[in-house]
Amino acid sequence: MMFSVVSRITDQKGIDLIAANVDWLVSLGATLVILGSGDAMLESALLAAAARHPGRVGMVRGYDEALSHLIQGGADAILVPSRFEPCGLTQLYGLRYGCVPVVARTGGLADTVIDANEAAVDAGVATGVQFSPITSEALGEAIQRAVTLYGHEKVWRRMQRRGMKSDVSWDASARRYADLYASLLGLERDDYSGD
């Protein structure tokens, strides 16, 4: 199983939590590819992890738009453990590419990824793995959950397909806002176009 990270390398993005879990992730038989730059100490920690695990952990410093899409298109899961994230695009790209997001339960991450809890998996609506609290231990448990889910090929493929079909456009939200606005004005659905 290949995990990916495409991010600014900062504490806000939870990269310190990833650095604390690299050895655990590798011990589970997974690999990790990282694209990003930022905090020098965190970059050093990730480069040290790559040196400890050659062929299992790799890091490209900097940012390359084309490479970021290739990584998400080729990886099985993407780690997005941000401490806060009003919306976020990374998990949306992951969904579109079938690169299952493993996200902190915060802000837009929690709003756009349906956790693979038992009920969501049974209903076929899960699109990723959420974790809380935002700690290295909780991220480690989420990584373990993702590896376990990956071992169930039918479940994993269903999550990928569901994520790729997710409507993350503004279309549905815009309609709901228009309906709310119309209801506040006392208009009926037929009184306006809803566009």
Secondary structure, DSSP 4 states (H G I P E B T S, - for coil): -EEEEES-BSTTTTHHHHHHHHHHHHHTT-EEEEEE-B-HHHHHHHHHHHHHSTTTEEEEES--HHHHHHHHHH-SEEEE--S--SS-SHHHHHHHHT-EEEEESSHHHHHH--B--HHHHHHT---BEEE-S-SHHHHHHHHHHHHHHHTSHHHHHHHHHHHHH---SSHHHHHHHHHHHHHHHT--GGGS---
